[in-house]
Amino acid sequence: MARVRLTTARRRAVTEVSDIFIDEFMNDANEVQLKLYLYLLRHSAGDEGLDISGMADALNFSERDIMRALKYWEKQKVLKVTLSGEGKKADTEALEGISLLDLSGVTVNQMTNGKEKKEDKAKVAEAAENREFSAAEINEFAENEDSRILITAAEMYFGRPVGTGELRSIMYMVKRLKMNPSLVDYLMQRSLERGIKKFSEMEKIASRWKEAGVSDVASARAFEASDGLLPDDREKAVCAQLGRKKNITQGELDAVRRWTVTFGFSDDIIAEACRRTVMNVEDHRFSYADSILNDWFHNGVRSMEDIEKLDELYKDRTASNKSTGANRPKNTQGRTQNRYKAKSREYDYDELEKKLMK
């Protein structure tokens, strides 16, 4: 793995986070992006080389997470990524250098170039204030053929008749935000998949799409992908192992990202947890797998060998308890993951199911 040269516009004797970063950039960044930026600041005072693998290990994230965070900060003009001459895309092999930029200049440019954005937001806000429609307008909209199809789809998706308030929300998106019916239909589907059932929340999403220039389903998908709202190939593969090949909910996606990003587990460890889950339960699989991986994480598991050691430890402890006639301890913190391989009820599955049902 090639070493990456890290440079910065400013040199400091201590690690210092600018007020501009805290005021302008911090709130919109996720955990990976924040930790990476702080890590780069910490190492910017020296001339030591950095590599993607080392950054991933130090921050307990995957190399892909690091690359994704670098792309995010480059898009925000917080840093600049330099690629090798042969590199056609920002992958780990083509990455050659990272330059931290002076945030004061970035903010000035943003304020200078943000006038049109403020005007666009003002237009959206003005449209948001104008949600009132006359009875004649509502009747005309409801009688329109495209509108009837949209209303029928909404009733089918959410399993209830569309009320007047919900009809006004649909009209607001079509009439005020100028969204075509197919885009509104897609928004309703995606909202339902993410567990959003309130039309007021859909209006907020529609307004963000309007600000981002989303005009059709294709651009909506592209916006969701860039905003991290859609699962990538790795996340889809994990969900498929638990029986979810489509209509992945936001909660399920958050769980998978906790395993891959927060816990930093490799694919083989996650696959083993999924295998044990599928062997034991039909419902609440994501919660069940999450309990396994959470336990492994707090027991320091970083490889398949670590899992085997925990399994052996549990076997020895179980054999010892049986030989002495001692009751099995109720404290779940000390258990190892071999219990997830059992098919009988002697491992407190009743208690686990009660927790899952909650």
C-alpha positions in Angstrom: 0.0 0.0 0.0 1.5 3.3 -1.1 2.1 6.0 1.6 -0.1 9.1 1.2 1.6 12.6 1.5 -0.4 14.9 3.8 0.1 18.6 3.7 -1.7 21.6 5.1 -1.9 25.4 4.5 -1.2 26.1 8.2 1.3 24.6 10.8 0.5 24.4 14.5 2.4 23.2 17.5 -0.8 21.7 18.9 -3.9 20.2 17.3 -6.4 23.0 17.0 -9.9 23.0 15.6 -11.0 26.2 14.0 -14.2 28.0 15.0 -15.2 28.1 11.4 -15.2 24.3 11.2 -17.3 24.0 14.3 -19.8 26.7 13.1 -20.0 25.8 9.5 -19.1 22.1 8.9 -19.4 20.1 12.1 -23.2 19.7 12.4 -23.6 18.2 8.9 -20.8 15.7 9.2 -21.3 12.1 10.4 -19.1 10.1 12.8 -16.6 8.9 10.2 -16.2 12.3 8.6 -15.6 14.0 11.9 -13.1 11.5 13.2 -11.2 11.5 10.0 -10.9 15.2 9.9 -9.7 15.4 13.5 -7.2 12.6 12.8 -5.8 14.5 9.8 -5.5 17.7 11.9 -3.6 15.7 14.5 -1.1 14.4 12.0 -0.8 17.6 9.9 1.9 19.2 12.1 4.5 16.7 11.0 5.7 15.3 7.7 5.1 11.6 8.4 3.4 9.7 5.7 -0.1 8.3 6.1 -1.8 5.5 4.3 -5.5 4.5 4.0 -5.0 1.2 5.7 -3.4 2.9 8.7 -6.1 5.5 9.0 -8.8 2.8 8.8 -7.1 0.8 11.5 -6.5 3.8 13.8 -10.1 5.0 13.5 -11.7 1.5 13.5 -13.4 2.0 10.1 -13.1 0.3 6.7 -10.9 1.7 4.0 -14.0 2.4 1.9 -15.5 4.4 4.8 -12.2 6.5 4.8 -12.4 7.1 1.1 -16.0 8.1 1.3 -15.3 10.6 4.0 -12.4 12.0 2.0 -14.7 12.5 -1.0 -17.2 14.3 1.3 -14.6 16.7 2.7 -13.3 17.4 -0.8 -16.8 18.2 -1.9 -17.1 20.6 1.0 -13.8 22.2 0.0 -12.3 21.4 3.4 -9.4 19.4 1.8 -8.0 18.5 -1.6 -7.3 14.9 -2.6 -4.4 14.4 -5.1 -4.4 11.3 -7.3 -1.5 9.7 -9.0 -1.1 10.2 -12.8 -2.7 6.9 -13.7 -5.5 7.2 -11.2 -8.8 7.8 -12.9 -10.9 7.7 -9.7 -10.4 8.2 -5.9 -9.5 4.7 -4.9 -6.9 3.5 -2.4 -4.3 2.8 -5.1 -4.7 6.1 -6.9 -4.6 8.3 -3.8 -1.3 10.1 -3.6 -1.9 13.2 -1.3 -4.3 15.0 1.0 -4.1 18.8 1.5 -6.0 20.5 4.3 -7.3 23.8 3.1 -7.6 27.1 4.9 -11.3 27.2 6.0 -11.5 30.9 6.3 -11.1 31.3 2.6 -13.6 28.5 1.9 -16.2 30.2 4.1 -15.7 33.5 2.4 -16.2 31.9 -1.0 -19.3 30.1 0.3 -20.8 33.3 1.5 -20.0 35.0 -1.8 -21.3 32.3 -3.9 -24.3 31.5 -1.6 -26.4 34.4 -2.6 -28.3 32.4 -5.3 -28.7 29.5 -2.8 -30.3 31.8 -0.3 -32.6 33.1 -2.9 -33.6 29.6 -3.9 -34.3 28.7 -0.2 -36.4 31.9 0.1 -38.5 30.7 -2.8 -39.0 27.3 -1.2 -39.9 28.9 2.1 -42.4 31.2 0.3 -43.9 28.1 -1.3 -44.0 26.3 2.0 -46.1 29.1 3.5 -48.6 28.9 0.7 -50.2 25.5 1.3 -53.8 26.7 1.3 -56.0 25.6 -1.6 -59.6 26.5 -2.3 -62.4 23.9 -2.4 -62.6 24.3 -6.2 -58.8 23.7 -6.6 -59.0 20.6 -4.4 -62.0 19.2 -6.4 -60.3 19.9 -9.7 -57.1 18.2 -8.5 -58.9 15.1 -7.2 -60.8 14.7 -10.5 -57.6 14.8 -12.6 -56.6 11.3 -13.9 -53.0 11.5 -12.8 -54.0 12.8 -9.4 -56.5 9.9 -8.9 -53.7 7.4 -9.7 -51.5 9.1 -7.2 -54.2 9.2 -4.5 -55.0 5.5 -5.1 -51.2 4.7 -4.8 -51.0 6.6 -1.5 -54.0 4.7 -0.1 -52.5 1.4 -1.2 -49.0 2.2 0.3 -50.2 3.4 3.7 -53.3 1.2 4.0 -55.8 4.0 4.8 -57.9 6.5 2.9 -56.2 9.8 2.1 -57.6 12.6 4.3 -58.0 16.2 3.4 -54.7 17.2 5.0 -52.8 14.5 3.2 -54.5 15.5 0.0 -53.3 19.1 0.5 -49.7 17.7 1.1 -49.8 15.9 -2.2 -51.2 19.0 -3.9 -48.4 21.1 -2.3 -45.8 18.8 -3.8 -47.3 18.7 -7.2 -48.6 22.3 -7.5 -46.2 24.3 -5.4 -43.0 22.3 -5.7 -43.7 21.3 -9.3 -42.9 17.6 -8.7 -44.2 15.3 -11.4 -46.6 12.5 -10.2 -44.0 9.7 -10.7 -41.6 11.5 -8.4 -44.2 12.0 -5.7 -45.1 8.3 -6.1 -41.4 7.4 -5.6 -41.1 9.7 -2.6 -44.1 8.0 -0.9 -42.5 4.5 -1.5 -39.1 5.6 -0.2 -40.7 7.2 2.9 -42.7 4.1 3.7 -39.5 2.0 3.3 -37.8 4.3 5.8 -40.6 4.1 8.3 -41.9 7.6 7.5 -45.7 7.7 7.5 -46.5 11.4 8.1 -47.0 13.5 5.0 -45.6 16.5 6.8 -42.2 14.7 6.9 -42.5 13.9 3.2 -43.0 17.6 2.5 -39.7 18.3 4.2 -38.0 15.7 2.1 -39.6 17.1 -1.0 -38.4 20.6 -0.2 -34.8 19.3 0.2 -35.1 17.6 -3.1 -36.3 20.8 -4.6 -33.3 22.7 -3.2 -31.0 20.0 -4.6 -32.5 20.2 -8.1 -34.1 16.8 -8.0 -36.6 16.7 -10.9 -37.2 13.0 -11.6 -36.9 9.6 -10.1 -33.4 9.1 -11.6 -32.0 12.3 -10.0 -33.8 11.4 -6.7 -31.9 8.1 -6.6 -28.7 9.8 -7.4 -29.3 12.4 -4.6 -30.1 9.6 -2.1 -27.0 7.7 -3.1 -24.7 10.8 -2.6 -26.4 11.6 0.7 -25.9 8.1 2.1 -29.6 7.3 2.1 -29.3 4.2 -0.1 -27.4 1.0 0.8 -24.2 0.3 -1.2 -23.3 -3.2 -2.5 -21.7 -4.3 0.7 -24.7 -3.3 2.8 -27.1 -4.9 0.4 -25.1 -8.2 0.6 -25.4 -8.1 4.4 -29.1 -7.5 4.3 -29.6 -10.3 1.8 -27.9 -12.7 4.3 -30.7 -11.9 6.7 -33.4 -12.4 4.1 -33.9 -8.8 3.2 -33.2 -8.3 -0.5 -35.4 -5.3 -1.2 -37.4 -2.6 0.7 -34.6 -2.2 3.2 -35.8 0.1 6.0 -33.7 2.9 7.5 -33.5 1.1 10.8 -32.1 -2.0 9.1 -29.6 0.1 7.2 -28.6 1.9 10.3 -27.9 -1.5 12.0 -25.8 -2.7 9.2 -23.8 0.5 9.2 -23.2 0.2 12.9 -21.7 -3.3 12.3 -19.5 -2.2 9.4 -18.6 1.4 10.4 -19.0 1.8 14.2 -17.9 -1.8 15.1 -15.6 -2.1 12.1 -16.3 -5.8 11.6 -15.0 -7.6 8.5 -17.4 -9.4 6.1 -16.6 -12.9 7.5 -17.4 -11.9 11.1 -20.8 -10.3 10.0 -21.5 -13.3 7.8 -21.0 -15.6 10.8 -23.4 -13.6 12.9 -26.0 -13.7 10.1 -25.5 -17.5 9.8 -26.2 -18.0 13.5 -29.1 -15.7 13.3 -30.8 -17.4 10.4 -30.3 -20.8 12.1 -32.2 -19.7 15.2 -34.9 -17.2 14.4 -37.4 -16.3 11.7 -38.4 -12.9 12.9 -36.5 -9.9 14.3 -33.4 -11.1 12.6 -31.7 -7.7 12.5 -32.2 -7.2 16.2 -30.9 -10.7 16.9 -27.8 -10.3 14.8 -27.2 -6.9 16.4 -27.2 -8.5 19.8 -24.6 -11.0 18.6 -22.3 -8.5 17.1 -22.7 -6.0 19.9 -21.6 -8.8 22.3 -18.7 -9.7 20.1 -17.6 -6.1 19.9 -17.6 -5.6 23.7 -15.7 -8.9 24.0 -12.9 -7.5 21.7 -13.6 -9.8 18.7 -11.6 -8.8 15.7 -11.2 -12.1 13.8 -12.8 -15.5 13.4 -10.2 -16.9 15.7 -11.5 -14.6 18.5 -15.0 -16.1 18.0 -13.6 -19.6 18.2 -11.9 -18.7 21.5 -15.1 -17.3 22.9 -17.0 -20.4 21.8 -14.4 -22.6 23.5 -14.5 -20.5 26.7 -18.3 -20.8 26.8 -18.1 -24.6 26.3 -15.6 -24.9 29.2 -17.7 -22.7 31.4 -20.9 -24.7 30.6 -19.1 -28.0 31.3 -17.8 -26.7 34.6 -21.2 -25.5 35.7 -22.8 -28.9 34.8 -20.1 -30.8 36.7 -20.5 -28.7 39.8 -24.3 -28.5 39.6 -24.1 -24.7 39.7 -26.8 -22.7 38.2 -26.0 -20.9 34.9 -25.2 -17.2 35.6 -27.9 -14.8 34.7 -25.5 -12.0 33.8 -25.5 -11.8 30.0 -22.4 -9.7 29.8 -20.2 -12.8 30.5 -21.8 -15.0 27.9 -20.1 -15.9 24.7 -21.7 -16.2 21.3 -21.8 -20.0 21.2 -25.3 -19.7 22.7 -26.5 -18.4 19.4 -25.7 -21.7 17.8 -27.9 -23.7 20.1 -31.3 -24.9 18.9 -32.8 -25.8 22.3 -34.5 -23.4 24.8 -31.9 -24.0 27.6 -30.1 -20.8 26.7 -32.8 -18.3 27.8 -34.4 -17.7 24.3 -37.6 -16.8 26.1 -35.9 -13.9 27.8 -34.2 -12.9 24.5 -37.5 -13.0 22.6 -39.2 -10.8 25.3 -36.4 -8.2 24.8 -36.8 -8.3 21.0 -40.5 -7.9 21.2 -40.0 -4.7 23.3 
